[in-house]
Amino acid sequence: MIIEKAMATDVEEILALQKLAYVSEAEIYDDFSIPPLVQTLKEIKDEFRNQVFLKAVINGTIVGSVRAYQKEETCYIGV
């Protein structure tokens, strides 16, 4: 597995993976309106401009992702 900074061209694949990953949570709570499932491509592209995205890659496929941003002295990490 390789962990590296994501590129703008990775955003669509990261969004698809995000939605796939959160379906099980939505099923548990019977709530398919949770933010990771309804996030749009435009929204994630906007986040990409203001946050650091990392990706985990195996054999050329993105299998994980995390994003973070700093506000003052605090680093906020999310999906």
C-alpha positions in Angstrom: 0.0 0.0 0.0 1.2 3.5 -0.8 0.0 6.6 1.0 0.4 9.8 -0.9 -1.1 13.2 -1.5 -4.2 13.0 -3.7 -4.4 14.9 -7.0 -7.3 16.9 -8.3 -7.9 14.1 -10.8 -8.5 11.7 -7.9 -11.5 13.5 -6.5 -14.2 11.6 -8.4 -12.8 8.3 -7.4 -12.4 9.4 -3.8 -16.1 10.6 -3.7 -17.3 7.2 -5.1 -15.2 5.4 -2.5 -16.6 7.7 0.2 -20.2 6.9 -0.8 -19.5 3.2 -0.9 -17.9 3.2 2.5 -20.8 5.0 4.2 -23.7 2.9 2.8 -23.3 0.4 5.7 -23.6 3.2 8.2 -26.7 4.6 6.4 -28.3 1.1 6.5 -27.6 0.7 10.2 -29.4 4.0 11.0 -31.8 3.9 8.1 -30.6 7.3 7.1 -29.3 7.8 3.6 -29.1 11.6 4.0 -25.9 11.6 6.0 -23.3 14.1 4.7 -20.8 11.7 3.2 -23.6 10.1 1.0 -25.1 13.4 -0.2 -21.9 15.3 -0.8 -21.7 16.5 -4.4 -18.7 16.5 -6.8 -18.7 20.3 -6.6 -18.6 20.2 -2.8 -15.7 17.8 -2.6 -13.8 19.8 -5.3 -14.3 22.9 -3.2 -12.9 21.0 -0.1 -10.0 19.8 -2.2 -8.9 23.4 -2.8 -8.9 24.2 1.0 -7.8 20.9 2.5 -5.0 18.3 2.3 -6.3 15.0 0.8 -4.2 11.8 1.2 -5.0 8.6 -0.5 -4.1 5.0 0.1 -3.4 3.1 -3.2 -3.0 -0.6 -3.8 -2.2 -1.8 -7.4 -3.2 1.6 -8.8 -6.6 1.7 -7.1 -7.5 4.1 -4.4 -8.7 2.0 -1.4 -8.8 4.8 1.3 -8.7 8.5 1.8 -8.5 11.1 4.5 -8.6 14.9 4.5 -7.4 17.5 6.9 -7.1 21.2 7.4 -5.5 23.4 10.0 -7.3 26.2 11.9 -5.1 28.2 14.1 -3.1 25.6 16.2 -5.5 22.7 15.6 -5.5 20.1 12.8 -9.0 18.8 11.9 -9.1 15.4 10.3 -12.1 14.0 8.5 -13.2 11.8 5.6 
